[in-house]
Amino acid sequence: MNGLGAEELAARRFGAGRVHGGLVYGGLTRTAVGAVTHEGVPAEIRGGSFVDDAAEVRAAERLWAPCGDAVSYAPQACLLRAQWAKLAWNIPFNGLAVAAGGVDVGEIWKDDAPLKAAALGLMREVVAAANADLRRAGKPDDTHLDEAAIVAALSAITDKMATSKYVPSTALDYRKGLPMEVGSIFAEPLRRALVCGVEVPRLQMLAGLLTAIAAAA
């Protein structure tokens, strides 16, 4: 599940200890019925327990084990950290792709282009918001995101995606006139950043633009 907030809703319904979250990596795109491509990174699921219960994480890993090489499952010690780490890519590229009219990643990632600078700035804002939210949630310091490492890792992934003209999922929804994940990917992270007192002007503007675009669709 992309974004933030779904696990909290499930926890209220089923109990926090029973809730797990999973994040799919792989740049997946359905190109036809029964046909899916992935770009940039090996496909895997990064999963964790909503309450960071190590025993629950091990149990989930055992459940996925029979899938073998068909599905790579990477257990996460801190689910909230994993969610924010993914948002450090999803917010810039899903958001800017829509704001620019439904473009692919390559259009955003052109050298010396204003959109590339905006994407890098958004990555840094998301890292700042992430670390403040992790502190507010009482997570240990070793769960915090390292800005330089995150930006370097995501830039390397994006270099590969840019050559394949990968279109992020939110931009695909925009192109098709489908509902976009504005709430979980943009509005909820923005809300948390503001609650924590973190200044995120790029995210604030982007979330506002996407909210208006979604309302007009």
C-alpha positions in Angstrom: 0.0 0.0 0.0 1.4 3.4 -1.0 1.3 6.3 1.4 0.2 6.6 5.0 -2.9 6.1 7.0 -4.3 2.7 5.8 -2.8 0.7 8.7 -4.3 3.1 11.3 -7.8 2.5 9.8 -7.3 -1.3 9.8 -5.9 -1.2 13.4 -9.1 0.5 14.7 -11.1 -2.2 13.0 -9.1 -5.4 13.7 -6.6 -4.4 16.4 -3.1 -3.0 15.9 -1.2 -6.2 16.6 -2.9 -8.0 13.8 -2.1 -5.4 11.1 0.7 -5.7 8.6 1.8 -3.4 5.8 3.4 -4.2 2.5 5.2 -2.0 0.0 5.7 -3.2 -3.6 9.0 -2.2 -5.3 9.6 -2.8 -9.0 8.2 0.0 -11.1 5.3 -2.2 -12.1 3.0 -1.3 -15.1 0.2 -3.5 -16.5 0.7 -3.3 -20.3 -2.1 -5.7 -21.2 -4.4 -8.3 -19.6 -2.1 -10.7 -17.8 1.1 -8.7 -18.8 3.1 -6.7 -16.3 6.5 -5.0 -16.7 8.8 -3.7 -14.1 11.5 -1.1 -14.4 14.5 0.2 -12.5 14.7 -2.2 -9.5 14.1 -5.9 -8.9 10.5 -6.6 -7.9 10.0 -7.3 -4.2 7.6 -6.7 -1.3 8.9 -4.9 1.8 6.6 -5.8 4.6 6.4 -5.2 8.3 4.2 -5.2 11.4 2.2 -2.1 12.2 3.4 -2.3 15.8 6.9 -3.5 14.8 6.4 -6.9 16.5 9.5 -8.9 15.5 7.6 -12.2 16.0 4.9 -11.1 13.7 7.4 -10.1 11.0 9.1 -13.5 11.2 5.6 -15.1 10.9 4.9 -13.1 7.8 8.3 -14.1 6.3 7.4 -17.7 6.8 4.0 -17.2 5.1 5.8 -15.8 2.0 8.6 -18.4 2.0 6.6 -20.9 -0.2 6.5 -18.4 -3.0 10.3 -18.9 -3.5 11.8 -16.7 -6.2 8.4 -15.8 -7.6 8.0 -13.1 -4.9 10.9 -11.6 -3.0 9.8 -10.7 0.6 12.0 -8.3 2.5 11.0 -8.0 6.2 11.2 -4.5 7.7 12.0 -4.0 11.3 10.2 -0.6 11.3 7.2 -0.3 9.0 6.8 3.4 9.4 10.4 4.0 8.3 9.8 1.7 5.2 6.7 3.7 4.3 8.4 7.0 4.5 11.4 5.7 2.6 9.1 4.8 -0.3 7.4 8.1 -0.1 10.7 9.8 -0.7 10.4 8.5 -4.3 6.6 8.4 -4.7 5.9 11.9 -3.6 8.3 13.6 -6.0 7.7 11.5 -9.1 4.1 10.5 -8.8 3.2 14.1 -7.9 5.4 16.0 -10.4 4.4 13.6 -13.2 0.7 14.6 -12.7 1.4 18.3 -12.2 3.4 18.4 -15.4 0.4 16.8 -17.4 1.0 13.1 -17.0 4.6 12.9 -18.1 7.0 10.0 -17.7 10.0 9.9 -15.2 12.4 10.7 -18.0 10.8 14.1 -18.5 11.2 15.0 -14.9 14.8 13.6 -14.6 16.4 15.6 -17.4 19.7 17.1 -16.4 19.5 20.8 -15.4 15.7 20.7 -15.8 13.6 22.6 -13.2 11.6 19.5 -12.5 14.7 17.5 -11.5 15.6 20.2 -9.0 12.1 20.1 -7.7 12.2 16.3 -7.4 15.5 16.5 -5.4 14.0 19.2 -3.2 10.9 17.1 -2.5 13.1 14.1 -1.6 14.8 16.2 1.1 11.6 17.6 2.4 10.1 14.1 2.7 13.2 12.9 4.6 12.9 15.8 7.1 9.2 15.1 7.5 9.9 11.3 7.9 12.4 11.8 10.7 10.1 14.2 12.6 7.2 11.7 12.3 9.4 8.8 13.4 10.5 10.8 16.5 6.8 11.7 17.2 5.9 8.1 17.0 8.6 7.2 19.5 10.8 5.2 17.1 14.5 4.8 18.0 17.1 7.0 16.4 18.5 4.2 14.3 15.2 4.1 12.3 15.8 7.7 11.0 16.5 8.2 7.3 19.9 9.5 6.2 19.2 12.3 3.7 22.3 11.9 1.6 22.0 8.1 1.4 18.3 8.2 0.5 18.8 10.9 -2.2 21.8 8.9 -3.7 19.9 5.6 -3.7 16.8 7.0 -5.2 18.7 9.0 -7.8 20.4 5.8 -8.9 17.1 4.0 -9.3 15.6 7.0 -11.1 18.5 7.0 -13.6 17.4 3.5 -14.7 13.7 4.3 -14.8 14.2 7.5 -16.8 15.6 5.6 -19.7 12.6 3.3 -19.9 10.0 6.2 -20.0 8.4 4.7 -16.9 5.1 6.4 -16.0 4.3 6.4 -12.2 1.0 4.9 -11.1 -0.6 8.1 -10.1 0.2 9.6 -13.5 -1.3 6.6 -15.2 -4.5 7.1 -13.2 -4.5 10.8 -14.2 -4.1 9.9 -17.9 -7.0 7.4 -17.7 -9.3 9.7 -15.7 -9.3 7.4 -12.7 -9.2 8.4 -9.0 -5.7 9.3 -7.7 -4.2 8.4 -4.4 -3.9 12.0 -3.3 -5.0 11.5 0.3 -2.5 8.7 1.3 0.5 9.7 -0.8 0.3 13.5 -0.4 -2.3 14.9 2.0 -1.5 12.6 5.0 2.3 13.0 4.8 1.7 16.8 4.5 -0.6 16.7 7.5 2.0 14.9 9.6 4.8 17.2 8.5 2.8 20.2 9.6 1.8 18.6 12.9 5.5 18.1 13.6 6.4 21.7 12.7 8.4 20.8 9.6 8.5 23.3 6.8 7.7 21.5 3.5 6.8 24.3 1.0 7.2 22.1 -2.1 5.1 19.3 -0.7 2.5 21.8 0.4 2.2 23.3 -3.0 2.2 19.9 -4.8 -0.5 18.5 -2.5 -2.6 21.6 -3.2 -2.2 21.3 -6.9 -3.0 17.6 -6.9 -6.1 18.1 -4.8 -7.3 20.7 -7.2 -6.5 18.5 -10.2 -8.4 15.6 -8.7 -11.4 17.7 -7.8 -11.6 19.0 -11.4 -11.3 15.5 -13.0 
